[in-house]
């Protein structure tokens, strides 16, 4: 609930135009950010993240498991897309029939301490498909090698053979393989099954259309649950809409533009019956308050059931992140 209070306070704070307030710094920290993002060269939002975001936006909460990414069938509530920052490498001698050699580098420093990595999906994109009719025994060999901290190649992470190289290739990596601060891989594509120079050029031509590489990482953090309780007729949720443009965050939060956060307000009068969304402690406290109003305060009207929202945003490294945040919308209030 402190997260909601911090954001509501930030809405009304005049210091946002100059420097960050302690409340906004705390809120950014809870979003997994060390500073307010200021995208310099933001790329397009990957279609897979748009699909995930709109699914959570349009479907009722009961149909979406907030602790699982159903589209990938893995546990987690944070999905990040990291762009490749690597470079092309010099080719080996021609006798190795090497068509392409590329260093893939992904800066994973945005991953927070305590995140549990579920899986990672590497996507390689090419400008077009290869529809050439392969002759028997001729294929393209794709290999991925991880690099050690000293920059030395290790054993192959994966090896695949293709008679047709598609426009988009997807490979799954284990969470243990990307646990470090960075992930560095060497991508090699070579021709096999021929020594004829003309056939070699034909087989290798598709690798010249290499376009980009992205790493989609799914992770999660442990969430806290609030017990659902029936609301009191006096203590109840009140409407509060938070617009991200009002706090100056519209340049890095992609969607939504805002959300209905709500808040709790109302009286908790004596006698406070248990069926009116109260605890035994609250019932006794109202009783003591009626006998000693100066020495014992009344119970407070507070949230007892909250629901999550999903936010699509750019982080401090211009990566696109889809994150599911628990306890952001007040659904029911009660006396505690």
Buried (B, 14 or more C-beta within 10 A) or exposed (E): BEBBEBBBBBBEBEEBEEEBBEBBBBBBEEBBBEEBBEBEEBBEBBEBBBEBBEBBBEEEEEEBEBBBBEEBEBBBBBBBBBBBBBEEBEEEEEEEBBBBBBBBBBBBEBBBEEBEBBBBBBBBBBEEEBEBEBEEEBBBBBBBBBBEEEEEEEEEBEEEEBBEBBBEBEBEBEBEBBEEEBBBBBBBBBBEBBEEEEBBEBBBEBBEBBEEBBBBBBBBBEEEEBEEBEBBEBBBBEEBEBEBEBBEBEBBBBBBEBBEBBBBEBEBBBEBEEEBBBBEEBBBBBBBBBEEEEEBEBBBBBBBBBBBBBBBBBBBBBBBBBBBBBBBBBBBBBBB
